[in-house]
Amino acid sequence: MELQFPTPLQAELHAIRRQFRDVEEQHRRWLPLWQQHFQGDKLLSANLGDAREIAAVGCHIASRQKRYQDALNLITAFYHHPQFSEVRPSDLAILYIEQMFCLLRIGRETDAATIGHQILQLGPETERWQHINLLCATLLGQVGCNKSQRGGEEIATEEFTRLVIDTLHCVDPQSLPDSLPARATYEQLIPLVCRTGQKLTAYRENTTGIRQAEFSRRMRHGLRCHCGQRLTRCDLSTQQVLDLRFHDETHIHLAFHCHLCQKKSEFFIRQEEWDERLLDEVSPLDE
């Protein structure tokens, strides 16, 4: 079913990402939107969701074109938005991953590791595995690229080495590397990153049955607020697609503001499991 977006601009940005695979065409269509609505001081007064999306899409395009510094400049500009503190952790994770990727590509490994540690601290706990999964893919890209180009004998920075260890510890607290130096070689780091990836894969496989049961429950009872109220289209504040090159699944992210208790709720649903009728007043299974 057709996806709904909070603003026409976000719908247009989604179309640019999905309908045009050629990166030069994506950039040609993105640039006028940036110049018209966000360039310079316009970004600071723009709608927070629109500003986040234009920055994220622009960063993604620039990094695909290997204009890594331009990508970093876009993210940094968004960080100065006056409502930046209201950005959800899931959206921050996307921006941080893009920022970390670009920093690694231009050799700023220490700065990238700092961003990586910020990703590890993002909450809530229900979303943390998704954040770590994205981080693990980025770490694997860095150590794997270095091994293929330089044989893996080059030494990583102390901050990057610590990030690899801390990421593994988050996934498997009982697993500790044996006598790893403060600055390990990329050859030494590869087994740790791979072990982290294996643990994440096992976690996803263990939750498959739970996810199927949740899908059936959701289709029958709908999306529910903490107070038990069924959430519908009138409560919806944000609906967006999380489509990341670092992740093997596409998710629909939905944010609600319950009209009954005024509390906020968030859901992440795999795109193949999404049904627009979940936002209706009546359960799809009751039709």
Secondary structure by P-SEA (a helix, b strand, c coil): cccccccaaaaaaaaaacccccaaaaaaaaaaaaaacccccccccccaaaaaaaaaaaaaaaaaacaaaaaaaaaaaaaaccccccccaaaaaaaaaaaaaaaaaacaaaaaaaaaaaaaacccccaaaaaaaaaaaaaaaaaaaaaaaccccccccaaaaaaaaaaaaaacccccccccccccccccaaaaaaaaaaaaaaaaaaaaaaaaaaaaaaaacccccccccccccccccbbbbbccccccbbbbbbbbbbccccbbbbbbbcccccccccccccccccc
